Amino acid sequence: MKNLKLLSALLLLFVVFVATKCKETPVKDKNTFNLNCQLKAGGKSLSFDSTYTLPNGQRYKATLLRYYLSNLRLVNTVGVEVKLYDVLLIEHTPGSSGFDVNTVGTNFTKGDLKDGRYAKIKFGVGVDKTTNATDANSYKNDHALSTYRGTFWTGMGGYRFIMCEGECTDSVGATTLNSAYLYHTGFDSFYTEVELPLAFSLASQTHKTATLTLDLNAVLNTMNFATENVIHNGDAVARKFTNAFVKSIKIE
């Protein structure tokens, strides 16, 4: 009799266990999206050890490229926007690993995205007006907006949106890099919204990598190193540089 009661109890526990497992919802929506930012020169990966000749005859060697992307979001096929990041600091420097868990670097991964069909990606180049008015000292050192990052424009009341620096020739046809370019842009009016097509689907634990490229040759070819090698304000040259910079951003 005792054995029968024990067997009945075990059977009941087994039935309850099976019923509970059957009611569990299958794991879904554990999708990830990776944004890989690459720096190009004439369609090939840029090397900080190389000197490049532009189509306009000028030559340069890059030493730094740092810029902000803000309010990044995906847009699905019915127009609903899905937030990715508030702000990223893209940083291309010699010897950089590209990976940083604190939204600084060149390679970023976002998890827990919903299943769906996506059609576009949207973001701003620079930081928006509200963010640009914040106190950089209020952020921890590992934050993309902290003073530690070297992007806050002391005395200008905001952030440098783009920092593009390197060595260059001082005239067309010259071979010696005897000058330098230094392009720092900022100010609220230079914040530029970008919308690019990016069609893909996410369905139950899938991974999508999107590659964002910026071709520095395309940007610098619009500049005259002899007369337009320094930007530290919001003049027409800064606007020309910003427009060329935004136009050169592609994603796939």
C-alpha positions as a Markdown table, in Angstrom:
| # | Residue | x | y | z |
|---|---|---|---|---|
| 1 | Met | 0.0 | 0.0 | 0.0 |
| 2 | Lys | 2.8 | 2.4 | 0.9 |
| 3 | Asn | 4.6 | 1.6 | -2.4 |
| 4 | Leu | 1.3 | 2.3 | -4.3 |
| 5 | Lys | 0.9 | 5.7 | -2.5 |
| 6 | Leu | 4.5 | 6.6 | -3.3 |
| 7 | Leu | 4.1 | 5.6 | -6.9 |
| 8 | Ser | 1.0 | 7.7 | -7.2 |
| 9 | Ala | 2.7 | 10.7 | -5.7 |
| 10 | Leu | 5.7 | 10.4 | -8.1 |
| 11 | Leu | 3.3 | 10.0 | -11.0 |
| 12 | Leu | 1.4 | 13.2 | -10.0 |
| 13 | Leu | 4.7 | 15.1 | -9.7 |
| 14 | Phe | 5.7 | 13.9 | -13.2 |
| 15 | Val | 2.4 | 15.0 | -14.7 |
| 16 | Val | 2.6 | 18.5 | -13.0 |
| 17 | Phe | 6.2 | 18.9 | -14.3 |
| 18 | Val | 5.3 | 17.9 | -17.9 |
| 19 | Ala | 2.3 | 20.3 | -17.8 |
| 20 | Thr | 4.4 | 23.1 | -16.5 |
| 21 | Lys | 7.0 | 22.6 | -19.2 |
| 22 | Cys | 4.4 | 22.6 | -21.9 |
| 23 | Lys | 3.0 | 25.9 | -20.8 |
| 24 | Glu | 6.4 | 27.6 | -20.9 |
| 25 | Thr | 6.7 | 30.2 | -23.7 |
| 26 | Pro | 9.4 | 29.4 | -26.2 |
| 27 | Val | 12.4 | 31.8 | -26.0 |
| 28 | Lys | 12.0 | 34.5 | -28.6 |
| 29 | Asp | 13.2 | 38.0 | -29.4 |
| 30 | Lys | 16.8 | 37.4 | -28.2 |
| 31 | Asn | 18.2 | 39.0 | -31.3 |
| 32 | Thr | 21.4 | 41.0 | -31.5 |
| 33 | Phe | 22.4 | 43.9 | -33.8 |
| 34 | Asn | 26.1 | 44.7 | -34.4 |
| 35 | Leu | 27.3 | 48.0 | -35.8 |
| 36 | Asn | 30.8 | 47.8 | -37.2 |
| 37 | Cys | 32.2 | 51.2 | -38.1 |
| 38 | Gln | 35.1 | 51.2 | -40.7 |
| 39 | Leu | 37.3 | 53.9 | -42.0 |
| 40 | Lys | 38.2 | 53.8 | -45.7 |
| 41 | Ala | 40.5 | 55.6 | -48.1 |
| 42 | Gly | 39.5 | 55.3 | -51.7 |
| 43 | Gly | 37.3 | 52.3 | -51.0 |
| 44 | Lys | 40.0 | 50.3 | -49.0 |
| 45 | Ser | 40.7 | 50.1 | -45.3 |
| 46 | Leu | 42.6 | 53.2 | -44.2 |
| 47 | Ser | 46.0 | 52.7 | -42.6 |
| 48 | Phe | 47.4 | 55.3 | -40.3 |
| 49 | Asp | 50.9 | 54.3 | -41.5 |
| 50 | Ser | 50.1 | 55.2 | -45.1 |
| 51 | Thr | 50.1 | 58.4 | -47.2 |
| 52 | Tyr | 47.3 | 58.9 | -49.6 |
| 53 | Thr | 47.0 | 60.9 | -52.8 |
| 54 | Leu | 43.6 | 62.4 | -53.4 |
| 55 | Pro | 42.0 | 62.8 | -56.8 |
| 56 | Asn | 42.6 | 66.6 | -56.6 |
| 57 | Gly | 46.4 | 66.0 | -56.3 |
| 58 | Gln | 46.8 | 66.7 | -52.6 |
| 59 | Arg | 48.4 | 64.2 | -50.2 |
| 60 | Tyr | 47.7 | 63.4 | -46.6 |
| 61 | Lys | 48.3 | 61.0 | -43.7 |
| 62 | Ala | 45.6 | 60.6 | -41.1 |
| 63 | Thr | 46.4 | 60.6 | -37.4 |
| 64 | Leu | 42.9 | 60.8 | -35.8 |
| 65 | Leu | 39.2 | 60.6 | -36.6 |
| 66 | Arg | 36.7 | 60.9 | -33.8 |
| 67 | Tyr | 33.0 | 61.7 | -34.2 |
| 68 | Tyr | 29.6 | 61.3 | -32.5 |
| 69 | Leu | 26.6 | 59.4 | -33.7 |
| 70 | Ser | 23.4 | 60.2 | -31.7 |
| 71 | Asn | 19.8 | 58.9 | -31.3 |
| 72 | Leu | 20.5 | 55.7 | -33.3 |
| 73 | Arg | 17.3 | 53.8 | -34.1 |
| 74 | Leu | 16.1 | 51.1 | -36.5 |
| 75 | Val | 12.9 | 51.6 | -38.4 |
| 76 | Asn | 10.8 | 48.6 | -39.3 |
| 77 | Thr | 8.7 | 48.1 | -42.4 |
| 78 | Val | 5.6 | 49.8 | -40.9 |
| 79 | Gly | 7.5 | 52.9 | -39.7 |
| 80 | Val | 8.0 | 52.0 | -36.0 |
| 81 | Glu | 11.3 | 53.2 | -34.7 |
| 82 | Val | 13.3 | 50.9 | -32.4 |
| 83 | Lys | 15.9 | 52.7 | -30.2 |
| 84 | Leu | 19.5 | 51.4 | -30.3 |
| 85 | Tyr | 21.7 | 54.0 | -28.6 |
| 86 | Asp | 21.5 | 57.5 | -27.2 |
| 87 | Val | 25.1 | 58.4 | -28.3 |
| 88 | Leu | 28.2 | 56.6 | -29.6 |
| 89 | Leu | 31.7 | 58.1 | -29.9 |
| 90 | Ile | 33.3 | 56.6 | -33.0 |
| 91 | Glu | 37.0 | 56.7 | -32.5 |
| 92 | His | 39.6 | 55.7 | -35.2 |
| 93 | Thr | 43.1 | 56.1 | -33.8 |
| 94 | Pro | 46.4 | 54.2 | -34.4 |
| 95 | Gly | 46.6 | 51.0 | -32.4 |
| 96 | Ser | 42.9 | 51.2 | -31.2 |
| 97 | Ser | 41.3 | 47.8 | -30.7 |
| 98 | Gly | 37.9 | 49.2 | -31.7 |
| 99 | Phe | 36.0 | 47.5 | -28.9 |
| 100 | Asp | 34.7 | 49.4 | -25.9 |
| 101 | Val | 31.8 | 48.4 | -23.6 |
| 102 | Asn | 31.2 | 52.1 | -22.8 |
| 103 | Thr | 29.9 | 53.1 | -26.2 |
| 104 | Val | 33.3 | 54.3 | -27.4 |
| 105 | Gly | 35.2 | 52.6 | -30.2 |
| 106 | Thr | 34.2 | 51.2 | -33.6 |
| 107 | Asn | 32.3 | 48.0 | -32.9 |
| 108 | Phe | 29.0 | 48.0 | -30.9 |
| 109 | Thr | 26.5 | 45.2 | -30.2 |
| 110 | Lys | 22.9 | 45.7 | -29.0 |
| 111 | Gly | 20.9 | 42.8 | -27.6 |
| 112 | Asp | 17.3 | 41.9 | -26.9 |
| 113 | Leu | 15.9 | 43.3 | -30.1 |
| 114 | Lys | 12.4 | 42.4 | -31.2 |
| 115 | Asp | 11.6 | 40.0 | -34.0 |
| 116 | Gly | 10.6 | 41.9 | -37.2 |
| 117 | Arg | 11.4 | 43.2 | -40.6 |
| 118 | Tyr | 13.5 | 46.3 | -40.7 |
| 119 | Ala | 13.9 | 48.8 | -43.5 |
| 120 | Lys | 16.1 | 51.8 | -42.4 |
| 121 | Ile | 18.5 | 53.1 | -39.8 |
| 122 | Lys | 18.4 | 56.7 | -38.5 |
| 123 | Phe | 21.0 | 58.6 | -36.5 |
| 124 | Gly | 22.4 | 62.1 | -36.1 |
| 125 | Val | 26.0 | 63.1 | -36.8 |
| 126 | Gly | 27.0 | 65.1 | -33.7 |
| 127 | Val | 25.0 | 65.5 | -30.6 |
| 128 | Asp | 21.5 | 67.0 | -30.3 |
| 129 | Lys | 20.8 | 70.4 | -28.8 |
| 130 | Thr | 19.8 | 69.1 | -25.4 |
| 131 | Thr | 22.9 | 66.9 | -25.1 |
| 132 | Asn | 25.1 | 69.6 | -26.3 |
| 133 | Ala | 24.0 | 71.8 | -23.4 |
| 134 | Thr | 24.9 | 69.2 | -20.7 |
| 135 | Asp | 27.9 | 69.6 | -18.4 |
| 136 | Ala | 30.7 | 67.2 | -19.5 |
| 137 | Asn | 31.9 | 67.1 | -15.9 |
| 138 | Ser | 28.7 | 65.4 | -14.9 |
| 139 | Tyr | 29.6 | 62.2 | -16.7 |
| 140 | Lys | 31.9 | 59.4 | -15.4 |
| 141 | Asn | 35.2 | 59.1 | -17.2 |
| 142 | Asp | 34.1 | 56.0 | -19.1 |
| 143 | His | 31.1 | 57.7 | -20.7 |
| 144 | Ala | 31.2 | 58.8 | -24.3 |
| 145 | Leu | 30.4 | 62.4 | -23.3 |
| 146 | Ser | 32.8 | 62.8 | -20.4 |
| 147 | Thr | 35.6 | 65.4 | -20.4 |
| 148 | Tyr | 38.0 | 62.4 | -20.4 |
| 149 | Arg | 37.2 | 61.8 | -24.1 |
| 150 | Gly | 38.7 | 65.2 | -25.1 |
| 151 | Thr | 35.7 | 66.2 | -27.2 |
| 152 | Phe | 34.2 | 68.9 | -25.0 |
| 153 | Trp | 34.9 | 72.3 | -26.4 |
| 154 | Thr | 35.9 | 74.4 | -23.4 |
| 155 | Gly | 34.9 | 78.0 | -24.0 |
| 156 | Met | 32.6 | 77.2 | -26.9 |
| 157 | Gly | 29.8 | 75.8 | -24.7 |
| 158 | Gly | 29.4 | 72.4 | -26.3 |
| 159 | Tyr | 31.0 | 69.4 | -27.9 |
| 160 | Arg | 33.2 | 68.9 | -30.9 |
| 161 | Phe | 31.0 | 66.8 | -33.2 |
| 162 | Ile | 33.8 | 65.7 | -35.5 |
| 163 | Met | 37.6 | 65.8 | -34.9 |
| 164 | Cys | 39.5 | 65.0 | -38.0 |
| 165 | Glu | 43.3 | 65.5 | -37.9 |
| 166 | Gly | 46.4 | 64.6 | -39.9 |
| 167 | Glu | 49.5 | 65.7 | -41.9 |
| 168 | Cys | 49.2 | 67.1 | -45.4 |
| 169 | Thr | 50.8 | 68.8 | -48.3 |
| 170 | Asp | 50.5 | 72.6 | -48.6 |
| 171 | Ser | 49.9 | 72.7 | -52.4 |
| 172 | Val | 48.6 | 70.5 | -55.2 |
| 173 | Gly | 51.4 | 68.3 | -56.6 |
| 174 | Ala | 53.6 | 68.6 | -53.6 |
| 175 | Thr | 55.1 | 65.3 | -52.2 |
| 176 | Thr | 56.3 | 66.4 | -48.8 |
| 177 | Leu | 53.8 | 66.4 | -45.9 |
| 178 | Asn | 55.0 | 69.8 | -44.6 |
| 179 | Ser | 51.7 | 71.0 | -43.2 |
| 180 | Ala | 48.7 | 69.7 | -41.1 |
| 181 | Tyr | 44.9 | 69.7 | -41.3 |
| 182 | Leu | 42.8 | 70.0 | -38.2 |
| 183 | Tyr | 39.0 | 70.0 | -38.7 |
| 184 | His | 36.9 | 70.4 | -35.5 |
| 185 | Thr | 33.2 | 71.0 | -36.0 |
| 186 | Gly | 30.4 | 71.6 | -33.5 |
| 187 | Phe | 27.5 | 73.9 | -32.7 |
| 188 | Asp | 23.8 | 73.0 | -32.6 |
| 189 | Ser | 23.2 | 74.1 | -36.2 |
| 190 | Phe | 25.7 | 71.5 | -37.5 |
| 191 | Tyr | 23.8 | 68.5 | -35.9 |
| 192 | Thr | 22.7 | 66.5 | -39.0 |
| 193 | Glu | 20.1 | 63.8 | -39.1 |
| 194 | Val | 20.8 | 60.9 | -41.5 |
| 195 | Glu | 18.5 | 58.2 | -42.8 |
| 196 | Leu | 19.9 | 55.2 | -44.7 |
| 197 | Pro | 18.2 | 52.1 | -46.2 |
| 198 | Leu | 19.0 | 48.9 | -44.3 |
| 199 | Ala | 16.7 | 46.0 | -45.1 |
| 200 | Phe | 16.9 | 42.9 | -42.9 |
| 201 | Ser | 14.9 | 40.6 | -40.7 |
| 202 | Leu | 15.3 | 39.4 | -37.2 |
| 203 | Ala | 13.5 | 36.2 | -36.0 |
| 204 | Ser | 14.1 | 34.4 | -32.7 |
| 205 | Gln | 17.7 | 34.6 | -31.7 |
| 206 | Thr | 19.3 | 35.8 | -34.9 |
| 207 | His | 22.2 | 38.2 | -35.3 |
| 208 | Lys | 22.6 | 41.0 | -37.8 |
| 209 | Thr | 25.9 | 42.9 | -38.5 |
| 210 | Ala | 25.7 | 46.2 | -40.3 |
| 211 | Thr | 28.9 | 47.8 | -41.6 |
| 212 | Leu | 29.0 | 51.6 | -41.5 |
| 213 | Thr | 31.8 | 53.0 | -43.6 |
| 214 | Leu | 33.2 | 56.5 | -44.0 |
| 215 | Asp | 35.6 | 57.2 | -46.9 |
| 216 | Leu | 38.1 | 59.9 | -45.8 |
| 217 | Asn | 39.3 | 60.4 | -49.3 |
| 218 | Ala | 35.8 | 61.5 | -50.3 |
| 219 | Val | 35.7 | 64.0 | -47.5 |
| 220 | Leu | 39.2 | 65.5 | -47.8 |
| 221 | Asn | 39.0 | 65.8 | -51.6 |
| 222 | Thr | 36.5 | 68.6 | -51.1 |
| 223 | Met | 39.0 | 70.6 | -49.0 |
| 224 | Asn | 41.9 | 72.9 | -50.1 |
| 225 | Phe | 44.7 | 72.2 | -47.7 |
| 226 | Ala | 46.5 | 75.4 | -48.7 |
| 227 | Thr | 43.6 | 77.7 | -47.5 |
| 228 | Glu | 41.2 | 75.4 | -45.7 |
| 229 | Asn | 43.3 | 73.3 | -43.4 |
| 230 | Val | 41.9 | 74.5 | -40.1 |
| 231 | Ile | 38.3 | 74.6 | -38.8 |
| 232 | His | 37.5 | 75.8 | -35.3 |
| 233 | Asn | 34.3 | 77.6 | -35.8 |
| 234 | Gly | 30.9 | 77.5 | -37.6 |
| 235 | Asp | 31.8 | 79.2 | -40.9 |
| 236 | Ala | 31.1 | 78.2 | -44.5 |
| 237 | Val | 34.2 | 76.0 | -44.6 |
| 238 | Ala | 33.0 | 74.1 | -41.6 |
| 239 | Arg | 29.6 | 73.6 | -43.3 |
| 240 | Lys | 31.3 | 72.4 | -46.5 |
| 241 | Phe | 33.3 | 69.9 | -44.5 |
| 242 | Thr | 30.3 | 68.7 | -42.5 |
| 243 | Asn | 28.2 | 68.2 | -45.7 |
| 244 | Ala | 31.0 | 66.1 | -47.3 |
| 245 | Phe | 31.5 | 64.1 | -44.2 |
| 246 | Val | 27.8 | 63.2 | -43.9 |
| 247 | Lys | 27.5 | 62.4 | -47.6 |
| 248 | Ser | 30.4 | 60.0 | -47.4 |
| 249 | Ile | 28.7 | 57.8 | -44.7 |
| 250 | Lys | 27.4 | 54.5 | -46.1 |
| 251 | Ile | 25.9 | 51.4 | -44.5 |
| 252 | Glu | 25.2 | 47.8 | -45.6 |
